[in-house]
Amino acid sequence: MKRLDKLTTENLSAWVQLAKIQAKQGRVCDRIPQLALADSGWFAVHICCKSGKTINFGDIACVFPLMSVIKTFSLLYLLEHFGAETVFGWVGVEPSDAPFNSLEQLVSDRGHPRNPMINSGAITLSDKLPGKDAHQRTFLFCQWLNQLAGCQLRLDEVMLASVRLTRSAANEAIANYLAEAGYLENLETALDTYEQICCISGRVEDLVLLGKLLAFDNGCISPQNRRIVNAVMLTCGLYEASAEFAVRVGLPMKSGIGGGLVAIVLGEGVIACYSPGLDNIGNPIVAIAFVEALAQELQLSIFG
């Protein structure tokens, strides 16, 4: 029997309660007014096993913006459309020990984005999405994900308006530097596309369905591209904490400041969580504590 298949609602509930002890340490992102409305005590988890068994718990009806979790899937989308050689001409795959919105990192790298999981890399890839403008790019990308994964993601227009109202000065500075270095064809379209795809929203169930694209061979995604995305998630998906959690958890994971977290248990299943309270790096604190406890108890690490 697979390790993830052994889960029951009872032991899931116990691990959730243990993880939620840390909730008071987390802070909801308040830079974006609409995100600030979330309650740091909310928590949802949805787990899907290869056998078809699913188990969920908590505030599973919550709809939240994927924010940086979407970076995983924009990378996958572009790899499928253009191939690895082209995509990695645009961005690197090296981990960063600087914050996800660091201009200093980009300057030290002479304008070449360090990896696709930080803002400089994701803004660069947003510039390359197929479509004539930001709206069409977001629509085509969201449609591709929904058709391929069977999820029901949608662009949250209210969240997007809130993001636009408080556009990140750090992201504008990054985009300007990328444009000067020749990595963006259209600065405004790139930023607009980036902001729109970050506001693609869904529930933990939708996030699990997306994760299945990376967890199993489904005939839709190239096995090579699946391997690449999982490797980049493992080394870069939790920003400067990625190496620490590669050791402590040993699963490819990607977080977002909206509170989403997806963890890939290769060949076995997917764990998707939502907990809007963040640590000082920008990772959802209860979600990571929960996945860490689960991974250690069930020995889920890809390193055995």
C-alpha positions in Angstrom: 0.0 0.0 0.0 1.3 3.4 -0.9 2.2 5.6 2.1 -0.2 8.5 1.2 -3.0 6.0 0.9 -2.8 5.1 4.6 -4.2 8.5 5.6 -7.5 8.7 7.4 -9.6 11.8 8.3 -8.8 11.2 11.9 -5.0 11.3 11.7 -5.3 14.1 9.2 -7.3 16.1 11.7 -4.7 15.5 14.4 -1.8 16.8 12.2 -3.9 19.8 11.2 -4.5 20.7 14.9 -0.8 20.4 15.6 0.2 22.6 12.6 -2.4 25.2 13.6 -0.7 25.8 16.8 1.7 27.9 14.7 -1.0 29.9 13.1 -0.6 32.9 15.5 3.0 33.3 14.3 1.8 33.9 10.7 0.8 37.3 9.2 -1.7 37.7 6.4 -0.2 39.7 3.5 -1.4 43.3 4.0 0.3 44.9 1.0 -2.7 44.0 -1.2 -5.9 45.2 0.5 -8.0 42.3 -0.9 -5.5 39.7 0.5 -5.6 41.4 3.9 -9.3 40.4 4.3 -8.3 36.8 4.8 -8.3 35.3 8.3 -4.9 33.9 9.4 -6.7 31.1 11.2 -8.2 29.6 8.0 -6.8 26.3 6.9 -7.8 23.8 4.1 -6.1 20.7 2.8 -7.0 18.4 -0.1 -5.0 15.3 -0.8 -5.3 13.1 -3.9 -3.7 9.7 -4.2 -2.9 7.9 -7.5 -5.4 5.2 -6.5 -8.1 7.8 -6.8 -8.6 8.1 -3.1 -9.1 11.7 -2.0 -9.3 13.2 1.5 -9.9 16.8 2.6 -10.3 18.8 5.7 -11.0 22.3 6.9 -12.1 25.5 5.0 -12.2 23.7 1.6 -14.8 26.1 0.2 -12.3 29.0 0.4 -11.4 30.5 -3.0 -7.9 32.2 -3.0 -5.6 33.6 -5.6 -2.7 31.3 -6.6 -0.3 34.2 -6.6 3.2 32.7 -6.9 1.9 29.1 -7.1 1.0 29.9 -10.7 4.7 30.4 -11.5 5.1 26.6 -11.5 2.4 26.2 -14.1 3.5 29.1 -16.4 6.9 27.4 -16.5 5.2 24.1 -17.5 3.0 25.9 -20.1 6.0 27.5 -21.8 8.1 24.3 -21.7 5.2 22.5 -23.4 4.9 25.3 -26.0 8.5 26.2 -26.7 10.8 23.5 -25.2 13.5 23.7 -22.5 16.3 25.1 -24.6 14.2 28.2 -25.5 12.7 28.7 -22.0 16.1 28.4 -20.3 17.5 31.0 -22.7 15.1 33.4 -21.0 15.6 32.3 -17.3 18.1 30.3 -15.3 17.5 27.5 -12.8 19.8 28.5 -10.0 18.4 28.9 -6.5 18.4 32.4 -4.9 19.2 33.3 -1.3 17.6 36.7 -1.7 13.9 37.6 -1.3 11.5 36.7 -4.2 11.2 40.4 -5.2 14.9 41.3 -4.9 16.2 43.8 -7.5 19.7 43.5 -6.0 19.8 39.8 -7.0 18.8 40.7 -10.6 21.4 43.5 -10.8 24.2 41.1 -9.5 23.1 38.6 -12.2 23.4 41.4 -14.8 19.7 41.3 -15.6 19.4 37.5 -16.3 16.6 36.1 -14.0 18.0 33.6 -11.6 15.0 31.2 -11.8 11.3 31.1 -12.8 10.0 30.9 -9.2 11.1 34.5 -8.2 9.5 37.6 -9.5 12.2 38.5 -12.0 11.9 35.1 -13.7 8.1 35.0 -13.6 7.8 38.5 -15.1 10.1 37.5 -17.9 8.1 34.4 -18.6 4.9 36.4 -18.5 6.3 38.4 -21.4 6.6 35.2 -23.4 3.1 33.8 -22.9 1.2 33.3 -26.2 -1.4 35.9 -26.9 -1.6 39.5 -28.3 -2.2 41.2 -24.9 -2.3 40.5 -21.2 -6.0 39.7 -21.2 -5.8 37.1 -24.0 -2.6 35.6 -22.6 -4.3 35.1 -19.2 -7.4 33.7 -20.8 -5.5 31.2 -23.0 -3.3 30.1 -20.1 -6.2 29.6 -17.7 -8.2 27.7 -20.4 -5.2 25.4 -21.0 -4.9 24.6 -17.3 -8.6 24.0 -16.9 -8.9 21.8 -19.9 -5.7 19.8 -19.1 -6.3 19.4 -15.4 -10.1 19.4 -15.2 -10.1 22.2 -12.7 -12.2 25.4 -12.5 -9.8 28.2 -12.2 -10.9 31.7 -13.0 -9.4 35.2 -13.0 -10.5 37.1 -9.8 -11.2 40.6 -11.1 -11.7 42.1 -7.6 -8.3 40.8 -6.5 -6.8 42.0 -9.8 -8.2 45.5 -9.2 -6.7 45.4 -5.6 -3.3 44.4 -7.0 -3.4 47.1 -9.6 -4.3 49.7 -7.0 -1.2 48.9 -5.0 1.2 47.9 -7.8 4.5 46.7 -6.3 7.2 49.3 -6.7 9.7 46.4 -6.4 8.1 44.6 -9.4 8.1 47.8 -11.4 11.8 48.3 -10.7 12.5 44.7 -11.7 10.6 45.0 -14.9 12.4 48.2 -15.8 15.8 46.5 -15.2 14.7 43.5 -17.3 13.6 45.8 -20.1 16.9 47.6 -20.1 18.8 44.3 -20.1 16.8 43.2 -23.2 14.8 40.4 -21.5 11.3 42.0 -22.1 9.7 42.8 -25.4 6.9 44.9 -23.8 7.4 46.0 -20.2 3.8 47.0 -19.5 2.3 43.9 -21.1 4.7 41.7 -19.1 3.7 43.4 -15.8 0.0 43.4 -16.6 0.2 39.7 -17.6 2.1 38.8 -14.5 -0.4 40.6 -12.2 -3.3 38.9 -14.0 -2.0 35.3 -13.9 -1.2 35.8 -10.1 -4.9 36.6 -9.6 -6.0 33.3 -11.2 -8.0 31.8 -8.3 -9.5 28.5 -7.2 -9.9 26.1 -4.2 -7.6 23.5 -2.8 -9.3 20.9 -4.9 -8.3 22.9 -8.1 -4.7 23.1 -6.8 -4.6 19.3 -6.3 -5.9 18.8 -9.9 -3.1 21.1 -11.2 -0.6 19.1 -9.1 -1.6 15.9 -10.7 -0.1 17.1 -13.9 3.3 17.0 -12.2 2.8 13.9 -9.9 1.8 11.3 -12.5 2.5 10.4 -16.1 -0.9 11.3 -17.7 0.0 11.3 -21.4 -0.7 15.0 -21.6 2.6 16.5 -20.4 6.1 15.5 -21.6 7.8 13.4 -18.9 11.0 15.5 -19.4 9.1 18.8 -18.7 7.4 17.2 -15.6 10.9 16.3 -14.3 12.3 19.8 -15.0 9.4 21.6 -13.2 9.6 19.3 -10.2 13.3 19.8 -9.9 13.0 23.6 -10.1 10.2 23.5 -7.5 12.4 21.4 -5.1 15.3 23.8 -5.3 13.5 27.2 -5.8 9.8 26.8 -4.9 10.0 28.2 -1.4 12.3 31.1 -2.2 15.4 31.3 0.1 13.9 28.6 2.4 14.0 26.0 -0.5 17.2 24.2 0.5 16.1 24.0 4.2 12.8 22.4 3.3 14.4 20.1 0.7 16.2 18.6 3.6 13.3 18.7 6.1 10.5 17.6 3.8 12.1 16.4 0.6 9.2 17.1 -1.7 8.8 19.5 -4.7 6.7 22.4 -3.3 5.5 25.8 -4.4 4.0 28.5 -2.2 2.2 31.8 -2.8 1.5 34.9 -0.7 -2.2 34.2 -1.2 -1.7 31.3 1.2 -1.6 28.4 -1.3 0.9 25.6 -1.2 1.2 22.5 -3.4 3.4 19.6 -2.7 4.1 16.8 -5.2 4.6 13.2 -3.9 6.0 11.8 -7.1 4.1 8.8 -8.4 1.9 8.8 -5.3 -0.2 11.9 -5.0 -0.6 15.6 -4.4 -1.1 17.6 -1.2 -2.7 21.1 -1.6 -3.1 23.4 1.3 -4.4 26.9 2.0 -3.3 28.9 5.0 -3.1 32.7 4.5 -0.9 33.4 7.5 2.7 33.8 6.2 6.2 33.6 7.7 8.7 36.4 7.2 9.9 34.9 3.9 6.3 34.8 2.4 5.6 31.1 2.8 2.2 29.9 4.4 3.3 28.9 7.9 0.6 26.4 8.8 0.6 24.7 5.4 4.3 24.1 5.5 4.2 22.8 9.1 1.4 20.4 8.2 3.2 19.1 5.0 6.4 18.7 7.0 4.7 16.7 9.7 2.9 14.5 7.1 6.1 13.9 5.1 8.1 12.9 8.2 5.4 10.6 9.6 4.6 8.9 6.3 8.3 9.0 5.0 7.3 10.8 1.8 10.6 12.4 1.0 11.8 11.6 -2.5 15.2 10.9 -1.0 14.0 7.8 0.9 
